């Protein structure tokens, strides 16, 4: 398991590579209805084409482009 916390700024630099000419803008922030996980929707431009990416915060505090798994109740039996 990877314990490295990836900050949102690092992902924005990686995916959108903002500059003064093509900055990245936060379009929306909030929480997902079911899992209550935080998300940030960012908009930028790559090769003069508009790109929108949604980043999700997972349970370890890292940000990712994939939403976190929903935690569901589980039962198990011990023998």
WODA-V327468 format. One record per residue. N is the residue number from 1. SS is DSSP state (H for helix, E for strand, C for the rest). PSI is psi in radians with two decimals (none if undefined). Layout:
BEGIN
{{N & SS & PSI} {N & SS & PSI}}
END
This chain:
BEGIN
{{1 & C & 2.43} {2 & C & 2.07} {3 & C & 0.17} {4 & C & 2.19} {5 & C & 2.15} {6 & C & 2.03} {7 & C & 2.69} {8 & H & -0.69} {9 & H & -0.70} {10 & H & -0.69} {11 & H & -0.66} {12 & H & -0.75} {13 & H & -0.72} {14 & H & -0.84} {15 & H & -0.66} {16 & C & -0.38} {17 & C & 1.10} {18 & C & 2.58} {19 & C & 3.12} {20 & C & -0.63} {21 & C & -0.59} {22 & C & 1.34} {23 & C & 2.81} {24 & C & 2.44} {25 & E & 2.42} {26 & E & 2.10} {27 & E & -0.67} {28 & E & 2.56} {29 & E & 2.77} {30 & E & -2.83} {31 & E & 2.55} {32 & C & 2.53} {33 & C & -0.80} {34 & C & -0.91} {35 & C & -0.23} {36 & C & 0.32} {37 & C & 2.48} {38 & E & 2.60} {39 & E & 2.72} {40 & E & 2.22} {41 & E & 2.11} {42 & E & 2.60} {43 & E & 2.37} {44 & E & -2.89} {45 & E & 2.40} {46 & E & 2.19} {47 & C & 0.78} {48 & C & 0.38} {49 & E & 2.43} {50 & E & 2.40} {51 & E & 2.28} {52 & E & 2.27} {53 & E & 2.42} {54 & E & 2.18} {55 & E & 2.43} {56 & E & 2.49} {57 & E & 2.24} {58 & C & -3.13} {59 & C & -0.38} {60 & C & -0.08} {61 & C & -0.11} {62 & C & 2.79} {63 & E & 2.57} {64 & E & 2.88} {65 & C & -0.06} {66 & C & 2.39} {67 & C & 2.61} {68 & C & 2.67} {69 & C & 2.48} {70 & C & 2.29} {71 & C & 2.05} {72 & C & 2.60} {73 & C & 2.48} {74 & C & 2.59} {75 & C & 2.60} {76 & C & 2.77} {77 & C & 2.45} {78 & C & 2.40} {79 & C & none}}
END
